[in-house]
Amino acid sequence: IPGGNTYGNDPISRAGINTLVLSLIWASLAYILIGSNMVM
């Protein structure tokens, strides 16, 4: 099946996944920082 194997090896797809993970991490960090600031 074309596209089934290339998904894991495609640099563009891998970069997209990395960007998504990084954005999720930054979003959670910002959420924690904003929440702690509101508590204080």
Secondary structure as a PSIPRED ss2 file (coil, helix, strand):
# PSIPRED VFORMAT (PSIPRED V4.0)

   1 I C   1.000  0.000  0.000
   2 P C   1.000  0.000  0.000
   3 G C   1.000  0.000  0.000
   4 G C   1.000  0.000  0.000
   5 N C   1.000  0.000  0.000
   6 T H   0.000  1.000  0.000
   7 Y H   0.000  1.000  0.000
   8 G H   0.000  1.000  0.000
   9 N H   0.000  1.000  0.000
  10 D C   1.000  0.000  0.000
  11 P H   0.000  1.000  0.000
  12 I H   0.000  1.000  0.000
  13 S H   0.000  1.000  0.000
  14 R H   0.000  1.000  0.000
  15 A H   0.000  1.000  0.000
  16 G H   0.000  1.000  0.000
  17 I H   0.000  1.000  0.000
  18 N H   0.000  1.000  0.000
  19 T H   0.000  1.000  0.000
  20 L H   0.000  1.000  0.000
  21 V H   0.000  1.000  0.000
  22 L H   0.000  1.000  0.000
  23 S H   0.000  1.000  0.000
  24 L H   0.000  1.000  0.000
  25 I H   0.000  1.000  0.000
  26 W H   0.000  1.000  0.000
  27 A H   0.000  1.000  0.000
  28 S H   0.000  1.000  0.000
  29 L H   0.000  1.000  0.000
  30 A H   0.000  1.000  0.000
  31 Y H   0.000  1.000  0.000
  32 I H   0.000  1.000  0.000
  33 L H   0.000  1.000  0.000
  34 I H   0.000  1.000  0.000
  35 G H   0.000  1.000  0.000
  36 S H   0.000  1.000  0.000
  37 N H   0.000  1.000  0.000
  38 M H   0.000  1.000  0.000
  39 V H   0.000  1.000  0.000
  40 M C   1.000  0.000  0.000
